[in-house]
Amino acid sequence: MLAPKSEIETKTDCVFYWLDNAGTDKSVTSRTLKVQDADAYNALESYLPVNWKIGAEGTTVVDKNNAEINIE
C-alpha cells in the first residue's frame, strides 16, 4: 500500500477488512507490509489487524524503498 498518509486517513475501514484474514494460515511464517513511509504506517497502524503491526511475530514493515520501518 503506497498511499500517502492523507489518503489513508480518509479510507480506513477497508484496510482492516482487506488484511483481516491475510497471512493467518499456519503455514505462513512471515509477512511483509509495504507502505509509503513511516508517516503512512502511523496513519494506518490503528486500523491494522494485530498480526500486521510492527512487532508482531513474523511481520516486517518496509517503506517504498524497501527499508525496514521501526516505530518505537
PDB file of N, CA, C and O in Angstrom:
ATOM      1  N   MET A   1       0.849  -1.158   0.000  1.00  0.00           N
ATOM      2  CA  MET A   1       0.000   0.000   0.000  1.00  0.00           C
ATOM      3  C   MET A   1       0.897   1.224   0.000  1.00  0.00           C
ATOM      4  O   MET A   1       1.498   1.567   1.018  1.00  0.00           O
ATOM      5  N   LEU A   2       0.981   1.869  -1.129  1.00  0.00           N
ATOM      6  CA  LEU A   2       1.859   3.032  -1.223  1.00  0.00           C
ATOM      7  C   LEU A   2       1.086   4.347  -1.215  1.00  0.00           C
ATOM      8  O   LEU A   2       1.520   5.337  -1.804  1.00  0.00           O
ATOM      9  N   ALA A   3      -0.049   4.345  -0.550  1.00  0.00           N
ATOM     10  CA  ALA A   3      -0.831   5.567  -0.418  1.00  0.00           C
ATOM     11  C   ALA A   3      -0.182   6.484   0.613  1.00  0.00           C
ATOM     12  O   ALA A   3       0.371   6.010   1.605  1.00  0.00           O
ATOM     13  N   PRO A   4      -0.245   7.787   0.386  1.00  0.00           N
ATOM     14  CA  PRO A   4       0.294   8.720   1.387  1.00  0.00           C
ATOM     15  C   PRO A   4      -0.634   8.812   2.596  1.00  0.00           C
ATOM     16  O   PRO A   4      -1.793   8.401   2.547  1.00  0.00           O
ATOM     17  N   LYS A   5      -0.105   9.349   3.656  1.00  0.00           N
ATOM     18  CA  LYS A   5      -0.846   9.499   4.914  1.00  0.00           C
ATOM     19  C   LYS A   5      -2.220  10.131   4.698  1.00  0.00           C
ATOM     20  O   LYS A   5      -3.205   9.662   5.270  1.00  0.00           O
ATOM     21  N   SER A   6      -2.306  11.172   3.894  1.00  0.00           N
ATOM     22  CA  SER A   6      -3.579  11.878   3.697  1.00  0.00           C
ATOM     23  C   SER A   6      -4.656  10.981   3.083  1.00  0.00           C
ATOM     24  O   SER A   6      -5.835  11.120   3.409  1.00  0.00           O
ATOM     25  N   GLU A   7      -4.267  10.076   2.212  1.00  0.00           N
ATOM     26  CA  GLU A   7      -5.236   9.155   1.606  1.00  0.00           C
ATOM     27  C   GLU A   7      -5.651   8.059   2.578  1.00  0.00           C
ATOM     28  O   GLU A   7      -6.813   7.656   2.606  1.00  0.00           O
ATOM     29  N   ILE A   8      -4.714   7.586   3.361  1.00  0.00           N
ATOM     30  CA  ILE A   8      -5.019   6.535   4.336  1.00  0.00           C
ATOM     31  C   ILE A   8      -6.012   7.037   5.368  1.00  0.00           C
ATOM     32  O   ILE A   8      -6.943   6.322   5.737  1.00  0.00           O
ATOM     33  N   GLU A   9      -5.822   8.249   5.829  1.00  0.00           N
ATOM     34  CA  GLU A   9      -6.685   8.798   6.882  1.00  0.00           C
ATOM     35  C   GLU A   9      -8.133   8.958   6.441  1.00  0.00           C
ATOM     36  O   GLU A   9      -9.021   9.051   7.288  1.00  0.00           O
ATOM     37  N   THR A  10      -8.391   8.994   5.143  1.00  0.00           N
ATOM     38  CA  THR A  10      -9.765   9.169   4.676  1.00  0.00           C
ATOM     39  C   THR A  10     -10.428   7.858   4.256  1.00  0.00           C
ATOM     40  O   THR A  10     -11.617   7.851   3.938  1.00  0.00           O
ATOM     41  N   LYS A  11      -9.687   6.755   4.249  1.00  0.00           N
ATOM     42  CA  LYS A  11     -10.231   5.473   3.788  1.00  0.00           C
ATOM     43  C   LYS A  11      -9.779   4.342   4.694  1.00  0.00           C
ATOM     44  O   LYS A  11      -9.113   3.414   4.233  1.00  0.00           O
ATOM     45  N   THR A  12     -10.118   4.398   5.942  1.00  0.00           N
ATOM     46  CA  THR A  12      -9.529   3.482   6.909  1.00  0.00           C
ATOM     47  C   THR A  12     -10.235   2.139   7.060  1.00  0.00           C
ATOM     48  O   THR A  12      -9.555   1.127   7.233  1.00  0.00           O
ATOM     49  N   ASP A  13     -11.533   2.079   7.005  1.00  0.00           N
ATOM     50  CA  ASP A  13     -12.237   0.831   7.281  1.00  0.00           C
ATOM     51  C   ASP A  13     -11.873  -0.292   6.325  1.00  0.00           C
ATOM     52  O   ASP A  13     -11.795  -1.449   6.739  1.00  0.00           O
ATOM     53  N   CYS A  14     -11.653   0.016   5.081  1.00  0.00           N
ATOM     54  CA  CYS A  14     -11.353  -1.034   4.108  1.00  0.00           C
ATOM     55  C   CYS A  14     -10.034  -1.723   4.407  1.00  0.00           C
ATOM     56  O   CYS A  14      -9.862  -2.885   4.039  1.00  0.00           O
ATOM     57  N   VAL A  15      -9.110  -1.060   5.049  1.00  0.00           N
ATOM     58  CA  VAL A  15      -7.802  -1.643   5.331  1.00  0.00           C
ATOM     59  C   VAL A  15      -7.924  -2.831   6.269  1.00  0.00           C
ATOM     60  O   VAL A  15      -7.347  -3.886   6.009  1.00  0.00           O
ATOM     61  N   PHE A  16      -8.662  -2.675   7.345  1.00  0.00           N
ATOM     62  CA  PHE A  16      -8.797  -3.763   8.311  1.00  0.00           C
ATOM     63  C   PHE A  16      -9.385  -4.995   7.635  1.00  0.00           C
ATOM     64  O   PHE A  16      -8.846  -6.092   7.779  1.00  0.00           O
ATOM     65  N   TYR A  17     -10.465  -4.834   6.910  1.00  0.00           N
ATOM     66  CA  TYR A  17     -11.132  -5.978   6.292  1.00  0.00           C
ATOM     67  C   TYR A  17     -10.286  -6.601   5.193  1.00  0.00           C
ATOM     68  O   TYR A  17     -10.373  -7.806   4.954  1.00  0.00           O
ATOM     69  N   TRP A  18      -9.480  -5.806   4.529  1.00  0.00           N
ATOM     70  CA  TRP A  18      -8.608  -6.297   3.473  1.00  0.00           C
ATOM     71  C   TRP A  18      -7.539  -7.244   4.040  1.00  0.00           C
ATOM     72  O   TRP A  18      -7.227  -8.261   3.421  1.00  0.00           O
ATOM     73  N   LEU A  19      -6.987  -6.918   5.194  1.00  0.00           N
ATOM     74  CA  LEU A  19      -5.906  -7.704   5.775  1.00  0.00           C
ATOM     75  C   LEU A  19      -6.342  -8.625   6.907  1.00  0.00           C
ATOM     76  O   LEU A  19      -5.519  -9.378   7.426  1.00  0.00           O
ATOM     77  N   ASP A  20      -7.601  -8.589   7.303  1.00  0.00           N
ATOM     78  CA  ASP A  20      -8.069  -9.303   8.481  1.00  0.00           C
ATOM     79  C   ASP A  20      -7.658 -10.768   8.510  1.00  0.00           C
ATOM     80  O   ASP A  20      -7.129 -11.221   9.526  1.00  0.00           O
ATOM     81  N   ASN A  21      -7.873 -11.514   7.459  1.00  0.00           N
ATOM     82  CA  ASN A  21      -7.527 -12.932   7.448  1.00  0.00           C
ATOM     83  C   ASN A  21      -6.296 -13.235   6.598  1.00  0.00           C
ATOM     84  O   ASN A  21      -5.962 -14.401   6.385  1.00  0.00           O
ATOM     85  N   ALA A  22      -5.636 -12.217   6.121  1.00  0.00           N
ATOM     86  CA  ALA A  22      -4.440 -12.422   5.293  1.00  0.00           C
ATOM     87  C   ALA A  22      -3.258 -12.826   6.170  1.00  0.00           C
ATOM     88  O   ALA A  22      -3.040 -12.256   7.239  1.00  0.00           O
ATOM     89  N   GLY A  23      -2.516 -13.793   5.714  1.00  0.00           N
ATOM     90  CA  GLY A  23      -1.321 -14.206   6.441  1.00  0.00           C
ATOM     91  C   GLY A  23      -1.583 -14.929   7.731  1.00  0.00           C
ATOM     92  O   GLY A  23      -0.726 -14.933   8.615  1.00  0.00           O
ATOM     93  N   THR A  24      -2.753 -15.549   7.875  1.00  0.00           N
ATOM     94  CA  THR A  24      -3.084 -16.217   9.130  1.00  0.00           C
ATOM     95  C   THR A  24      -2.998 -17.740   9.052  1.00  0.00           C
ATOM     96  O   THR A  24      -3.132 -18.413  10.073  1.00  0.00           O
ATOM     97  N   ASP A  25      -2.780 -18.287   7.873  1.00  0.00           N
ATOM     98  CA  ASP A  25      -2.651 -19.737   7.732  1.00  0.00           C
ATOM     99  C   ASP A  25      -1.456 -20.222   8.543  1.00  0.00           C
ATOM    100  O   ASP A  25      -0.448 -19.521   8.631  1.00  0.00           O
ATOM    101  N   LYS A  26      -1.552 -21.399   9.130  1.00  0.00           N
ATOM    102  CA  LYS A  26      -0.476 -21.924   9.977  1.00  0.00           C
ATOM    103  C   LYS A  26       0.836 -22.111   9.231  1.00  0.00           C
ATOM    104  O   LYS A  26       1.902 -22.141   9.846  1.00  0.00           O
ATOM    105  N   SER A  27       0.768 -22.237   7.906  1.00  0.00           N
ATOM    106  CA  SER A  27       1.993 -22.420   7.128  1.00  0.00           C
ATOM    107  C   SER A  27       2.739 -21.100   6.901  1.00  0.00           C
ATOM    108  O   SER A  27       3.887 -21.111   6.457  1.00  0.00           O
ATOM    109  N   VAL A  28       2.110 -19.986   7.196  1.00  0.00           N
ATOM    110  CA  VAL A  28       2.737 -18.680   6.997  1.00  0.00           C
ATOM    111  C   VAL A  28       3.725 -18.413   8.126  1.00  0.00           C
ATOM    112  O   VAL A  28       3.363 -18.441   9.302  1.00  0.00           O
ATOM    113  N   THR A  29       4.970 -18.155   7.756  1.00  0.00           N
ATOM    114  CA  THR A  29       5.990 -17.883   8.773  1.00  0.00           C
ATOM    115  C   THR A  29       6.449 -16.435   8.746  1.00  0.00           C
ATOM    116  O   THR A  29       7.102 -15.969   9.681  1.00  0.00           O
ATOM    117  N   SER A  30       6.109 -15.717   7.674  1.00  0.00           N
ATOM    118  CA  SER A  30       6.470 -14.309   7.614  1.00  0.00           C
ATOM    119  C   SER A  30       5.488 -13.559   6.729  1.00  0.00           C
ATOM    120  O   SER A  30       4.862 -14.135   5.839  1.00  0.00           O
ATOM    121  N   ARG A  31       5.366 -12.281   6.988  1.00  0.00           N
ATOM    122  CA  ARG A  31       4.511 -11.412   6.171  1.00  0.00           C
ATOM    123  C   ARG A  31       5.189 -10.051   6.098  1.00  0.00           C
ATOM    124  O   ARG A  31       5.821  -9.611   7.058  1.00  0.00           O
ATOM    125  N   THR A  32       5.053  -9.388   4.950  1.00  0.00           N
ATOM    126  CA  THR A  32       5.661  -8.071   4.759  1.00  0.00           C
ATOM    127  C   THR A  32       4.603  -7.087   4.302  1.00  0.00           C
ATOM    128  O   THR A  32       3.863  -7.347   3.353  1.00  0.00           O
ATOM    129  N   LEU A  33       4.540  -5.974   4.972  1.00  0.00           N
ATOM    130  CA  LEU A  33       3.643  -4.885   4.605  1.00  0.00           C
ATOM    131  C   LEU A  33       4.504  -3.750   4.073  1.00  0.00           C
ATOM    132  O   LEU A  33       5.409  -3.276   4.761  1.00  0.00           O
ATOM    133  N   LYS A  34       4.228  -3.318   2.863  1.00  0.00           N
ATOM    134  CA  LYS A  34       4.974  -2.216   2.260  1.00  0.00           C
ATOM    135  C   LYS A  34       4.092  -0.975   2.241  1.00  0.00           C
ATOM    136  O   LYS A  34       2.985  -0.992   1.703  1.00  0.00           O
ATOM    137  N   VAL A  35       4.593   0.092   2.831  1.00  0.00           N
ATOM    138  CA  VAL A  35       3.861   1.359   2.907  1.00  0.00           C
ATOM    139  C   VAL A  35       4.733   2.487   2.359  1.00  0.00           C
ATOM    140  O   VAL A  35       5.933   2.303   2.157  1.00  0.00           O
ATOM    141  N   GLN A  36       4.146   3.624   2.126  1.00  0.00           N
ATOM    142  CA  GLN A  36       4.862   4.771   1.563  1.00  0.00           C
ATOM    143  C   GLN A  36       6.042   5.182   2.441  1.00  0.00           C
ATOM    144  O   GLN A  36       7.163   5.336   1.956  1.00  0.00           O
ATOM    145  N   ASP A  37       5.779   5.357   3.732  1.00  0.00           N
ATOM    146  CA  ASP A  37       6.812   5.820   4.662  1.00  0.00           C
ATOM    147  C   ASP A  37       6.289   5.647   6.087  1.00  0.00           C
ATOM    148  O   ASP A  37       5.182   5.149   6.291  1.00  0.00           O
ATOM    149  N   ALA A  38       7.089   6.060   7.071  1.00  0.00           N
ATOM    150  CA  ALA A  38       6.699   5.904   8.477  1.00  0.00           C
ATOM    151  C   ALA A  38       5.424   6.681   8.799  1.00  0.00           C
ATOM    152  O   ALA A  38       4.609   6.214   9.595  1.00  0.00           O
ATOM    153  N   ASP A  39       5.236   7.846   8.204  1.00  0.00           N
ATOM    154  CA  ASP A  39       4.013   8.618   8.441  1.00  0.00           C
ATOM    155  C   ASP A  39       2.781   7.846   7.959  1.00  0.00           C
ATOM    156  O   ASP A  39       1.742   7.846   8.619  1.00  0.00           O
ATOM    157  N   ALA A  40       2.908   7.197   6.814  1.00  0.00           N
ATOM    158  CA  ALA A  40       1.794   6.402   6.295  1.00  0.00           C
ATOM    159  C   ALA A  40       1.507   5.223   7.230  1.00  0.00           C
ATOM    160  O   ALA A  40       0.347   4.913   7.500  1.00  0.00           O
ATOM    161  N   TYR A  41       2.555   4.572   7.720  1.00  0.00           N
ATOM    162  CA  TYR A  41       2.345   3.470   8.669  1.00  0.00           C
ATOM    163  C   TYR A  41       1.648   3.970   9.922  1.00  0.00           C
ATOM    164  O   TYR A  41       0.712   3.331  10.400  1.00  0.00           O
ATOM    165  N   ASN A  42       2.083   5.093  10.459  1.00  0.00           N
ATOM    166  CA  ASN A  42       1.463   5.640  11.669  1.00  0.00           C
ATOM    167  C   ASN A  42      -0.021   5.933  11.451  1.00  0.00           C
ATOM    168  O   ASN A  42      -0.834   5.718  12.350  1.00  0.00           O
ATOM    169  N   ALA A  43      -0.374   6.422  10.269  1.00  0.00           N
ATOM    170  CA  ALA A  43      -1.782   6.701   9.965  1.00  0.00           C
ATOM    171  C   ALA A  43      -2.577   5.408   9.862  1.00  0.00           C
ATOM    172  O   ALA A  43      -3.771   5.380  10.160  1.00  0.00           O
ATOM    173  N   LEU A  44      -1.921   4.357   9.446  1.00  0.00           N
ATOM    174  CA  LEU A  44      -2.566   3.075   9.191  1.00  0.00           C
ATOM    175  C   LEU A  44      -2.608   2.168  10.414  1.00  0.00           C
ATOM    176  O   LEU A  44      -3.504   1.332  10.532  1.00  0.00           O
ATOM    177  N   GLU A  45      -1.666   2.319  11.308  1.00  0.00           N
ATOM    178  CA  GLU A  45      -1.458   1.353  12.384  1.00  0.00           C
ATOM    179  C   GLU A  45      -2.706   1.003  13.189  1.00  0.00           C
ATOM    180  O   GLU A  45      -2.959  -0.177  13.431  1.00  0.00           O
ATOM    181  N   SER A  46      -3.471   1.965  13.599  1.00  0.00           N
ATOM    182  CA  SER A  46      -4.623   1.661  14.460  1.00  0.00           C
ATOM    183  C   SER A  46      -5.715   0.881  13.728  1.00  0.00           C
ATOM    184  O   SER A  46      -6.627   0.353  14.363  1.00  0.00           O
ATOM    185  N   TYR A  47      -5.631   0.805  12.405  1.00  0.00           N
ATOM    186  CA  TYR A  47      -6.618   0.076  11.613  1.00  0.00           C
ATOM    187  C   TYR A  47      -6.112  -1.294  11.168  1.00  0.00           C
ATOM    188  O   TYR A  47      -6.851  -2.059  10.549  1.00  0.00           O
ATOM    189  N   LEU A  48      -4.873  -1.600  11.476  1.00  0.00           N
ATOM    190  CA  LEU A  48      -4.298  -2.880  11.061  1.00  0.00           C
ATOM    191  C   LEU A  48      -4.684  -3.992  12.036  1.00  0.00           C
ATOM    192  O   LEU A  48      -4.763  -3.758  13.242  1.00  0.00           O
ATOM    193  N   PRO A  49      -4.927  -5.207  11.517  1.00  0.00           N
ATOM    194  CA  PRO A  49      -5.062  -6.351  12.415  1.00  0.00           C
ATOM    195  C   PRO A  49      -3.752  -6.534  13.182  1.00  0.00           C
ATOM    196  O   PRO A  49      -2.693  -6.154  12.684  1.00  0.00           O
ATOM    197  N   VAL A  50      -3.806  -7.097  14.358  1.00  0.00           N
ATOM    198  CA  VAL A  50      -2.642  -7.230  15.231  1.00  0.00           C
ATOM    199  C   VAL A  50      -1.474  -7.930  14.534  1.00  0.00           C
ATOM    200  O   VAL A  50      -0.323  -7.535  14.716  1.00  0.00           O
ATOM    201  N   ASN A  51      -1.755  -8.956  13.745  1.00  0.00           N
ATOM    202  CA  ASN A  51      -0.664  -9.713  13.126  1.00  0.00           C
ATOM    203  C   ASN A  51       0.043  -8.956  12.003  1.00  0.00           C
ATOM    204  O   ASN A  51       1.042  -9.450  11.479  1.00  0.00           O
ATOM    205  N   TRP A  52      -0.438  -7.782  11.617  1.00  0.00           N
ATOM    206  CA  TRP A  52       0.194  -6.970  10.577  1.00  0.00           C
ATOM    207  C   TRP A  52       0.906  -5.748  11.139  1.00  0.00           C
ATOM    208  O   TRP A  52       1.406  -4.924  10.372  1.00  0.00           O
ATOM    209  N   LYS A  53       0.962  -5.613  12.450  1.00  0.00           N
ATOM    210  CA  LYS A  53       1.609  -4.452  13.055  1.00  0.00           C
ATOM    211  C   LYS A  53       3.095  -4.714  13.312  1.00  0.00           C
ATOM    212  O   LYS A  53       3.516  -5.857  13.486  1.00  0.00           O
ATOM    213  N   ILE A  54       3.872  -3.641  13.332  1.00  0.00           N
ATOM    214  CA  ILE A  54       5.275  -3.747  13.683  1.00  0.00           C
ATOM    215  C   ILE A  54       5.374  -4.404  15.059  1.00  0.00           C
ATOM    216  O   ILE A  54       4.659  -4.038  15.992  1.00  0.00           O
ATOM    217  N   GLY A  55       6.258  -5.366  15.162  1.00  0.00           N
ATOM    218  CA  GLY A  55       6.441  -6.081  16.420  1.00  0.00           C
ATOM    219  C   GLY A  55       5.726  -7.413  16.461  1.00  0.00           C
ATOM    220  O   GLY A  55       6.030  -8.241  17.320  1.00  0.00           O
ATOM    221  N   ALA A  56       4.777  -7.649  15.551  1.00  0.00           N
ATOM    222  CA  ALA A  56       4.088  -8.937  15.512  1.00  0.00           C
ATOM    223  C   ALA A  56       5.062  -9.990  14.986  1.00  0.00           C
ATOM    224  O   ALA A  56       5.861  -9.715  14.091  1.00  0.00           O
ATOM    225  N   GLU A  57       4.989 -11.175  15.539  1.00  0.00           N
ATOM    226  CA  GLU A  57       5.889 -12.245  15.130  1.00  0.00           C
ATOM    227  C   GLU A  57       5.785 -12.507  13.632  1.00  0.00           C
ATOM    228  O   GLU A  57       4.696 -12.721  13.100  1.00  0.00           O
ATOM    229  N   GLY A  58       6.931 -12.488  12.963  1.00  0.00           N
ATOM    230  CA  GLY A  58       6.978 -12.784  11.540  1.00  0.00           C
ATOM    231  C   GLY A  58       6.595 -11.634  10.624  1.00  0.00           C
ATOM    232  O   GLY A  58       6.547 -11.811   9.407  1.00  0.00           O
ATOM    233  N   THR A  59       6.322 -10.462  11.177  1.00  0.00           N
ATOM    234  CA  THR A  59       5.886  -9.328  10.362  1.00  0.00           C
ATOM    235  C   THR A  59       7.010  -8.312  10.199  1.00  0.00           C
ATOM    236  O   THR A  59       7.677  -7.931  11.161  1.00  0.00           O
ATOM    237  N   THR A  60       7.200  -7.886   8.956  1.00  0.00           N
ATOM    238  CA  THR A  60       8.149  -6.836   8.632  1.00  0.00           C
ATOM    239  C   THR A  60       7.387  -5.740   7.898  1.00  0.00           C
ATOM    240  O   THR A  60       6.580  -6.027   7.013  1.00  0.00           O
ATOM    241  N   VAL A  61       7.636  -4.507   8.257  1.00  0.00           N
ATOM    242  CA  VAL A  61       7.035  -3.373   7.562  1.00  0.00           C
ATOM    243  C   VAL A  61       8.169  -2.593   6.913  1.00  0.00           C
ATOM    244  O   VAL A  61       9.142  -2.218   7.567  1.00  0.00           O
ATOM    245  N   VAL A  62       8.023  -2.355   5.611  1.00  0.00           N
ATOM    246  CA  VAL A  62       9.049  -1.637   4.861  1.00  0.00           C
ATOM    247  C   VAL A  62       8.446  -0.427   4.174  1.00  0.00           C
ATOM    248  O   VAL A  62       7.237  -0.358   3.952  1.00  0.00           O
ATOM    249  N   ASP A  63       9.315   0.537   3.837  1.00  0.00           N
ATOM    250  CA  ASP A  63       8.847   1.717   3.115  1.00  0.00           C
ATOM    251  C   ASP A  63       8.974   1.496   1.611  1.00  0.00           C
ATOM    252  O   ASP A  63       9.352   0.410   1.172  1.00  0.00           O
ATOM    253  N   LYS A  64       8.662   2.514   0.826  1.00  0.00           N
ATOM    254  CA  LYS A  64       8.644   2.390  -0.632  1.00  0.00           C
ATOM    255  C   LYS A  64      10.010   2.016  -1.205  1.00  0.00           C
ATOM    256  O   LYS A  64      10.095   1.534  -2.335  1.00  0.00           O
ATOM    257  N   ASN A  65      11.076   2.234  -0.436  1.00  0.00           N
ATOM    258  CA  ASN A  65      12.430   1.881  -0.868  1.00  0.00           C
ATOM    259  C   ASN A  65      12.908   0.565  -0.266  1.00  0.00           C
ATOM    260  O   ASN A  65      14.087   0.221  -0.358  1.00  0.00           O
ATOM    261  N   ASN A  66      11.988  -0.163   0.348  1.00  0.00           N
ATOM    262  CA  ASN A  66      12.263  -1.455   0.996  1.00  0.00           C
ATOM    263  C   ASN A  66      13.127  -1.355   2.242  1.00  0.00           C
ATOM    264  O   ASN A  66      13.727  -2.345   2.658  1.00  0.00           O
ATOM    265  N   ALA A  67      13.197  -0.171   2.842  1.00  0.00           N
ATOM    266  CA  ALA A  67      13.899  -0.007   4.116  1.00  0.00           C
ATOM    267  C   ALA A  67      12.932  -0.348   5.243  1.00  0.00           C
ATOM    268  O   ALA A  67      11.791   0.114   5.247  1.00  0.00           O
ATOM    269  N   GLU A  68      13.383  -1.153   6.194  1.00  0.00           N
ATOM    270  CA  GLU A  68      12.507  -1.547   7.282  1.00  0.00           C
ATOM    271  C   GLU A  68      12.131  -0.343   8.142  1.00  0.00           C
ATOM    272  O   GLU A  68      12.968   0.506   8.450  1.00  0.00           O
ATOM    273  N   ILE A  69      10.865  -0.289   8.519  1.00  0.00           N
ATOM    274  CA  ILE A  69      10.349   0.774   9.385  1.00  0.00           C
ATOM    275  C   ILE A  69      10.249   0.202  10.803  1.00  0.00           C
ATOM    276  O   ILE A  69       9.646  -0.850  11.015  1.00  0.00           O
ATOM    277  N   ASN A  70      10.834   0.891  11.749  1.00  0.00           N
ATOM    278  CA  ASN A  70      10.743   0.505  13.153  1.00  0.00           C
ATOM    279  C   ASN A  70      10.214   1.703  13.921  1.00  0.00           C
ATOM    280  O   ASN A  70      10.834   2.766  13.930  1.00  0.00           O
ATOM    281  N   ILE A  71       9.087   1.532  14.553  1.00  0.00           N
ATOM    282  CA  ILE A  71       8.462   2.590  15.348  1.00  0.00           C
ATOM    283  C   ILE A  71       8.655   2.262  16.820  1.00  0.00           C
ATOM    284  O   ILE A  71       8.343   1.155  17.260  1.00  0.00           O
ATOM    285  N   GLU A  72       9.156   3.199  17.565  1.00  0.00           N
ATOM    286  CA  GLU A  72       9.371   2.972  18.995  1.00  0.00           C
ATOM    287  C   GLU A  72       8.462   3.834  19.816  1.00  0.00           C
ATOM    288  O   GLU A  72       8.501   3.778  21.045  1.00  0.00           O
TER     289      GLU A  72
END
